[in-house]
Every structure is written in C-alpha cells, then in structure tokens.
Amino acid sequence: MVTMIAHFKQWLVKWDRDIVTQDDIETQQIVIEKIMKAFKCIEDLLHKSDQKAMSIASKNLVPGSNEALEKEVLAMFENQKKSWYKNLKNTSYDLTYIKSILENIYEIKNRRSRECFQLRAENAKLRAEINQLRKS
C-alpha cells in the first residue's frame, strides 16, 4: 500500500511539473502578423502586376475610353493566366487557410490550458484537504 501511494505522489509531482501553462497570446499574434505580412506582400505584387499590364495595354489610347478600358481588362485577364500569377494566388489562398487553422489550433490549446489550470486548482484543493486530514 505504501509503494502505491508513493508512486501516485511521484506521478502527481511529474504531472504538475509537465503541464504547459505558458500564455502564448503574444506568440500567436506574432505568427499571425507574419502570415498577414506575407499575404499582403503577395497581394501587393499581384495588384502591381495587374496595374502594370493594364497601363501597358492602354498606353497609346485615350484614358477612360471604352477601347482603353476593354484593353485594360483583357490585359489583366491575360496577366492572371500566367503560371507564376496563379502560383502566387494559390499561395495567398494557402496563407489564408493556414491563418484560420492556426487560430483554431490556438483556441483548442487555450481550452486545454484552462482545463489544466482548473485541474491544478482542484489538485491544490485536494492536497490541502489531505494535509488537513493528516493534521487531524
């Protein structure tokens, strides 16, 4: 009986020590900011590429004319058909997906951390009761 109690106490000490309780909201914000920065860079590059293709297409035409607007739209569509453009657009979509998954993972982790805090509080309460019973 004594060894079983001793093993349980060792397990409790190890369990309490191994619980991860680091508050990582700041880390989450840093990671999401980095993802959003990469997303912004890709979208800016794609936008500038479209703008350049459109300005080249309507270079010698009257700005705002139907012909100029039509050429700009066609040039933009042609630009968006290029493989590098499609790859960057897919990467942009992937970053958005990763960001949403990351937010879900952190939510699950935060729930786990709350449960760990509750278990620690309950554990401390039970230890206090055990110590009080021993003194009685």
Summary of the structure (lengths in Angstrom):
residues: 136
radius of gyration: 29.5
end to end distance: 21.3
largest distance: 97.3
contacts: 314
relative contact order: 0.10
helix: 87%
strand: 0%
